[in-house]
Amino acid sequence: MPFETPPLVPADVAVPDRLETDAFVVRPLTIEDAEMDYEAVTTSRERLRGTFGPADAWPEPDLTLGQNRIDLAWHQKEHQRRDAFTYAVVDPDETVELGCVYVQPTRVDGYDAAVYYWTSATAFTRGLDAAIEEAVREWVETDWPFESVAYPGRDLAWVDFPPATDGT
């Protein structure tokens, strides 16, 4: 390995694999999801701005399917290494992506992890935004081994939870 990062969840602790509801499923995002994810991201671009911080420009207007595949491969590798965990929120048939959930390490004192999430334009149209948020928060609280989880940009102002890319 070219670098070492500590696991977010110790090897002897199970990582939640799936959350199922009548309206959607939350399961690990993989490189096989690249086309579905790309569709959700590019058709929801304006909804996604600021997901990872107020100055974050993701998704860039020139994002390509190839670049998206690379991103998803990296997320899949992080999951394997237990560094961070990215999940797709998909419809029950797993044919339409409704959003993503990111369970990430944080450098902010007082928190074991940070959770970021977004919902697609399709999720919004279907009226699923609130249900996805509620289910994800309950899932993180009950199924993950963290005592204190931050939801930057949602429960915490960005000024109190600077994005990891801010150089601090």
C-alpha positions as a Markdown table, in Angstrom:
| # | Residue | x | y | z |
|---|---|---|---|---|
| 1 | Met | 0.0 | 0.0 | 0.0 |
| 2 | Pro | 1.3 | 3.5 | -0.8 |
| 3 | Phe | -0.2 | 4.9 | 2.4 |
| 4 | Glu | -1.9 | 3.8 | 5.5 |
| 5 | Thr | -5.1 | 5.2 | 6.9 |
| 6 | Pro | -6.8 | 4.0 | 10.0 |
| 7 | Pro | -10.1 | 2.1 | 9.5 |
| 8 | Leu | -13.2 | 4.1 | 10.4 |
| 9 | Val | -14.8 | 1.0 | 11.8 |
| 10 | Pro | -12.5 | -1.6 | 13.5 |
| 11 | Ala | -12.1 | -5.0 | 11.8 |
| 12 | Asp | -13.9 | -6.8 | 14.6 |
| 13 | Val | -17.0 | -4.6 | 14.2 |
| 14 | Ala | -19.6 | -5.4 | 11.6 |
| 15 | Val | -20.3 | -2.7 | 9.0 |
| 16 | Pro | -24.0 | -2.3 | 8.2 |
| 17 | Asp | -24.6 | -3.7 | 4.7 |
| 18 | Arg | -28.2 | -2.8 | 3.8 |
| 19 | Leu | -31.2 | -0.9 | 4.8 |
| 20 | Glu | -34.5 | -1.8 | 3.2 |
| 21 | Thr | -37.8 | 0.1 | 3.2 |
| 22 | Asp | -40.9 | -0.2 | 1.0 |
| 23 | Ala | -39.8 | 2.8 | -1.0 |
| 24 | Phe | -36.0 | 2.4 | -1.3 |
| 25 | Val | -33.0 | 0.4 | -0.4 |
| 26 | Val | -29.6 | 1.7 | 0.9 |
| 27 | Arg | -26.7 | -0.6 | -0.1 |
| 28 | Pro | -23.0 | -0.2 | -0.9 |
| 29 | Leu | -22.2 | 1.8 | -4.0 |
| 30 | Thr | -20.1 | -0.1 | -6.4 |
| 31 | Ile | -18.4 | 0.5 | -9.8 |
| 32 | Glu | -21.3 | -1.4 | -11.4 |
| 33 | Asp | -23.5 | 1.5 | -10.4 |
| 34 | Ala | -21.6 | 4.0 | -12.5 |
| 35 | Glu | -24.2 | 4.6 | -15.2 |
| 36 | Met | -27.1 | 4.8 | -12.8 |
| 37 | Asp | -25.1 | 7.1 | -10.5 |
| 38 | Tyr | -24.0 | 9.3 | -13.3 |
| 39 | Glu | -27.6 | 9.7 | -14.4 |
| 40 | Ala | -28.7 | 10.7 | -10.9 |
| 41 | Val | -25.8 | 13.1 | -10.4 |
| 42 | Thr | -26.0 | 14.8 | -13.7 |
| 43 | Thr | -29.7 | 15.3 | -13.6 |
| 44 | Ser | -29.6 | 16.6 | -10.1 |
| 45 | Arg | -26.5 | 18.8 | -10.4 |
| 46 | Glu | -28.0 | 21.9 | -8.8 |
| 47 | Arg | -29.6 | 20.0 | -5.9 |
| 48 | Leu | -26.1 | 18.5 | -5.1 |
| 49 | Arg | -24.1 | 21.7 | -5.0 |
| 50 | Gly | -22.7 | 22.3 | -1.5 |
| 51 | Thr | -23.2 | 18.7 | -0.3 |
| 52 | Phe | -19.6 | 18.6 | 1.0 |
| 53 | Gly | -19.2 | 22.3 | 1.9 |
| 54 | Pro | -20.5 | 25.7 | 0.7 |
| 55 | Ala | -17.7 | 26.2 | -1.7 |
| 56 | Asp | -17.7 | 22.6 | -3.1 |
| 57 | Ala | -18.3 | 22.6 | -6.8 |
| 58 | Trp | -19.2 | 18.9 | -7.1 |
| 59 | Pro | -20.5 | 17.8 | -9.5 |
| 60 | Glu | -18.5 | 19.7 | -12.0 |
| 61 | Pro | -20.4 | 20.5 | -15.2 |
| 62 | Asp | -17.9 | 18.6 | -17.3 |
| 63 | Leu | -18.1 | 15.4 | -15.2 |
| 64 | Thr | -17.8 | 12.4 | -17.5 |
| 65 | Leu | -19.0 | 8.8 | -17.1 |
| 66 | Gly | -15.4 | 7.7 | -17.1 |
| 67 | Gln | -14.6 | 10.1 | -14.3 |
| 68 | Asn | -17.6 | 8.9 | -12.4 |
| 69 | Arg | -16.5 | 5.3 | -12.7 |
| 70 | Ile | -13.2 | 6.3 | -11.2 |
| 71 | Asp | -14.9 | 8.0 | -8.3 |
| 72 | Leu | -17.1 | 4.9 | -7.7 |
| 73 | Ala | -14.2 | 2.6 | -7.9 |
| 74 | Trp | -12.4 | 4.7 | -5.2 |
| 75 | His | -15.5 | 4.6 | -3.0 |
| 76 | Gln | -15.7 | 0.9 | -3.4 |
| 77 | Lys | -12.0 | 0.6 | -2.4 |
| 78 | Glu | -12.5 | 2.8 | 0.6 |
| 79 | His | -15.3 | 0.5 | 1.7 |
| 80 | Gln | -13.1 | -2.6 | 1.3 |
| 81 | Arg | -10.3 | -0.9 | 3.3 |
| 82 | Arg | -12.9 | 0.3 | 5.9 |
| 83 | Asp | -11.6 | 3.9 | 5.5 |
| 84 | Ala | -15.1 | 5.3 | 4.6 |
| 85 | Phe | -18.4 | 4.0 | 3.4 |
| 86 | Thr | -20.5 | 5.1 | 0.5 |
| 87 | Tyr | -24.0 | 3.8 | -0.1 |
| 88 | Ala | -26.4 | 4.1 | -3.0 |
| 89 | Val | -30.0 | 4.9 | -2.2 |
| 90 | Val | -32.0 | 3.0 | -4.9 |
| 91 | Asp | -35.6 | 2.2 | -5.7 |
| 92 | Pro | -36.7 | -1.3 | -4.6 |
| 93 | Asp | -35.9 | -2.7 | -8.0 |
| 94 | Glu | -32.4 | -1.2 | -7.8 |
| 95 | Thr | -32.8 | 0.4 | -11.2 |
| 96 | Val | -33.0 | 4.1 | -10.3 |
| 97 | Glu | -30.6 | 5.8 | -7.9 |
| 98 | Leu | -32.4 | 8.1 | -5.5 |
| 99 | Gly | -29.3 | 9.5 | -3.7 |
| 100 | Cys | -26.1 | 8.5 | -1.9 |
| 101 | Val | -25.0 | 8.4 | 1.7 |
| 102 | Tyr | -21.4 | 8.9 | 2.8 |
| 103 | Val | -20.1 | 7.7 | 6.2 |
| 104 | Gln | -16.7 | 9.4 | 6.6 |
| 105 | Pro | -14.0 | 9.9 | 9.2 |
| 106 | Thr | -13.7 | 13.4 | 10.6 |
| 107 | Arg | -10.9 | 15.5 | 12.1 |
| 108 | Val | -13.4 | 17.6 | 14.1 |
| 109 | Asp | -13.1 | 16.9 | 17.8 |
| 110 | Gly | -16.2 | 15.4 | 19.5 |
| 111 | Tyr | -17.4 | 13.4 | 16.6 |
| 112 | Asp | -16.7 | 9.8 | 15.6 |
| 113 | Ala | -17.8 | 10.2 | 12.0 |
| 114 | Ala | -19.5 | 12.6 | 9.6 |
| 115 | Val | -22.4 | 11.7 | 7.5 |
| 116 | Tyr | -23.2 | 13.4 | 4.2 |
| 117 | Tyr | -26.0 | 12.5 | 1.9 |
| 118 | Trp | -27.9 | 13.8 | -1.1 |
| 119 | Thr | -31.1 | 12.9 | -2.8 |
| 120 | Ser | -31.7 | 13.1 | -6.5 |
| 121 | Ala | -34.2 | 15.1 | -8.5 |
| 122 | Thr | -36.1 | 11.8 | -8.9 |
| 123 | Ala | -36.3 | 11.3 | -5.1 |
| 124 | Phe | -37.6 | 14.8 | -4.8 |
| 125 | Thr | -40.2 | 14.3 | -7.5 |
| 126 | Arg | -41.3 | 11.1 | -5.8 |
| 127 | Gly | -41.6 | 12.9 | -2.4 |
| 128 | Leu | -38.9 | 10.7 | -0.8 |
| 129 | Asp | -36.5 | 13.3 | 0.6 |
| 130 | Ala | -37.8 | 13.4 | 4.1 |
| 131 | Ala | -38.3 | 9.6 | 4.3 |
| 132 | Ile | -34.7 | 9.0 | 3.1 |
| 133 | Glu | -33.3 | 11.5 | 5.6 |
| 134 | Glu | -35.3 | 10.0 | 8.5 |
| 135 | Ala | -34.4 | 6.4 | 7.6 |
| 136 | Val | -30.7 | 7.2 | 7.1 |
| 137 | Arg | -30.5 | 9.0 | 10.5 |
| 138 | Glu | -32.2 | 6.2 | 12.3 |
| 139 | Trp | -30.0 | 3.6 | 10.5 |
| 140 | Val | -26.8 | 5.5 | 11.5 |
| 141 | Glu | -28.0 | 5.9 | 15.1 |
| 142 | Thr | -29.1 | 2.3 | 15.6 |
| 143 | Asp | -26.8 | 0.2 | 13.3 |
| 144 | Trp | -23.5 | 2.0 | 13.3 |
| 145 | Pro | -21.0 | 1.8 | 16.2 |
| 146 | Phe | -20.6 | 5.6 | 16.7 |
| 147 | Glu | -21.4 | 7.6 | 19.8 |
| 148 | Ser | -21.4 | 11.0 | 18.1 |
| 149 | Val | -22.1 | 11.6 | 14.5 |
| 150 | Ala | -22.0 | 14.9 | 12.7 |
| 151 | Tyr | -24.3 | 15.9 | 9.8 |
| 152 | Pro | -22.3 | 18.8 | 8.4 |
| 153 | Gly | -24.2 | 21.5 | 6.6 |
| 154 | Arg | -27.4 | 20.1 | 8.0 |
| 155 | Asp | -27.3 | 20.0 | 11.9 |
| 156 | Leu | -24.0 | 21.8 | 12.0 |
| 157 | Ala | -23.2 | 25.0 | 10.2 |
| 158 | Trp | -20.2 | 24.8 | 7.9 |
| 159 | Val | -18.4 | 27.4 | 10.0 |
| 160 | Asp | -18.5 | 24.9 | 12.9 |
| 161 | Phe | -17.6 | 22.0 | 10.7 |
| 162 | Pro | -15.1 | 23.1 | 8.1 |
| 163 | Pro | -14.9 | 20.9 | 5.0 |
| 164 | Ala | -12.0 | 18.5 | 5.0 |
| 165 | Thr | -10.6 | 20.1 | 1.8 |
| 166 | Asp | -10.2 | 23.5 | 3.5 |
| 167 | Gly | -6.5 | 22.9 | 4.3 |
| 168 | Thr | -6.9 | 22.8 | 8.1 |
